């Protein structure tokens, strides 16, 4: 459970990444130190900074700059990749089209996610490997139908698609390795959270632009200045790559205080989602967070969401129930159902 934390901890994951494919990595003292820090952060805050992640700082900056260039385009150009139900809820959202708990959020965004083929085609394409894998007929049935489609890539900037796919690949690998450390922290094997849970992980990436508050010239403050309302994330892990000079992300502690996740150049802000909370039987917390851009500057954020298998049935791990005197604190949840229920109520079309 979350605590009355006052700051977000920093974790250098480099030792974990170096040994993440070694089944005996938990025996390494440097890895064990990282695992203990992950365990503490997931129990106490549900959020932590990640450094030593190995993704070039130049790429972190480039994906934000490409995102900024897209949002600077004329509105008519951005609408060429407009999100609709027919696109599988992929594409561009204008300001206010994303809704949190009934209130429009003051941001615009592009939503990208792992490619789900039409049911009649029955195959799944990974945007990482750029290839198809054959699937059994009706693999997701009605469950996956709302999310079927391919990503809507803008024509400008011209290298947008290539760089974003490279970034997704690196973030996917990083999350897999961090989750191996978390699996050990929970008392399981290094691959405890793979296989039927996340051996074929779904992913979502949101490229988000938050307009600045223009009150310096005597203009009134907007009626709603919440860039994104208080919420938890749906899946396993989120990696947030935010502008270096604009504090906006806030995390709520158990006392109800909002703690700033201030930008630290070269790092990710990482947080756990609802599915990991269930798997841990509530030992780990998917913490409420929100975004308020009170700066006059336009803020960009690239959020990568690493999820379970789309059709995974998630319930508390046996090892986590044992740590709760055998009590099962959460019922079974199917990730795809959880995601679709959120998507169908979060967007105004």
Secondary structure, 3 states (H helix, E strand, C coil): CCCCCCCCEEEECHHHHHHCCCCCHHHCHHHHHHHHHHHHHHHHCCEEEEECCCCCHHHHHHHHHHHHHHHCCCHHHHHHHECCHHHCCCEEECCCCEEECCEECCCEEEEEECEECCCCCCEEEECCCCEEEECCCCCCHHHHHCCCECCCCCCCCCCHHHHHHHHHHHHHHHHHHHHHHHHHHCCCCCCCCCCCCCCCEEEEEEEEEECCCCCCCCCCCCCCCCCEEEECCCCCEEEEEECCCCCCEEEECCCCCEEECCCCCCCEEEEECHHHHHHCCCCCCCCCEEECCCCCCCEEEEEEEEEEECCCEECCCHHHHHCCCCCCCCCCEEHHHHHHHHHHHHECC
